């Protein structure tokens, strides 16, 4: 089975010119089949502010009303996605920018209202892995924006980590998938204040221990839960590392079952 590296990069990295250029250069040098999933939250917040639209977050998740949905569609599906695609094309990487609505590659359902009404936020229900695998086999590099659709004509804001995890799980039937979450730190840290305190390997038991004793907390918990879900669904390995270390995955945290 051929190998596929699926990289998810946080918005902060793709939103600043110098870190974006570094990311695209590193990504263009990677061997084999590749795919990229990106965020763009800070740009969306900045544009919303300029348009007089309030940004509301709960536990790091964006509340997406009708006005905010227009903003994230413009920013994620337009500005950020197309800047990445154009940058990759300049480096001879044949990239194709996609939302979940394009060619119906990712369908979701509007999140049901429980304690919190997240608005137009989607939970992924179906990934068209055959279509994505066909594109990848032709040498195309899909670049997925964090937007899906419900096949009823509505776009839905969808967490980029979730999109990366769901795409990796679906594509594990077609490729040997390495899922890489790239963000600002070198990996999962044992000490939040020490950037060099990377935990080199995490399994389910050690993860539970670190959560129980408070070492791992906040937004890292759902990121790692996503990672374990992906591994259980057949993804070969999950790496959490800094974007400029993607060529040296051994420098980050390797998540295993």
C-alpha positions, 0 to 999 in steps of 0.5 A: 500500500502506498504512503500518504502524509496528511498534514494539518496546519494551524491558522497562525502558521498559514496566516503570516507571510514568513511562516507560510512561505517556510511551510510551503517550502518544507511541504513541497520537499516532502516525498510521496503522496501528500494532503494539507488541511488548514485553519484560519481562525485569526484571519476570520476574527480580524475580518469579522471585527472590521465588518463589525461582527462579534466573534464569540468562542466557547471552549476554543470553539467558534459560535457561527451565526449566519454573519460569521458563516459568511466571514469564515466562508470568505476567509477559509474557502477563499483567501487562506485556501487560495493563497496556499494553493497559489503558493504551492503551484509556484513550487511546482506542487499541483495543489487543488483547493477544496471545501467539503462541498466541492465534489461532495468530498465531505458531508456533515450535519449541523451540530445539535443544540445541547448545552450550547448552540454553536450555530452553523457548525458541522459534525462530519458524517461522510468522507468521499475517500474514493474521490480523494484517493483518485485525485491523490493517485493522479498526483494532485495534492488536495488542500482542504479548508475547514468547511463542509456542507449538509447536501441541503445547500448549506455550508457549515464551519467545521473544526480543522483538526476534525476534518484532518482526522476524518479524512485520515480515517477514510483514506486509511483504506486506500493508503498507509496514512501518517497524520501530522498535526503541526502547530507552534510547539515542538510536540506535546510538552511535559512542561508548558513553560519549557519548549524542549520538554517534548514527550517523545511518545504517547499511548492511551495509558500514558495519555490518561495519566498525563490528563489526570495529573494535569500535564496535558490540558485544554485544547491539547486533550481534544487534539489527542482524542482525535489522534487516538480515534484516527489510530483505532480507525487504521491510520498508521501513525499520528505525529504532533510537532511544530510546522518547521519540523515536519521534515523531522517527525522524530523531533515531535510527539508520536502517538500510538495505541 
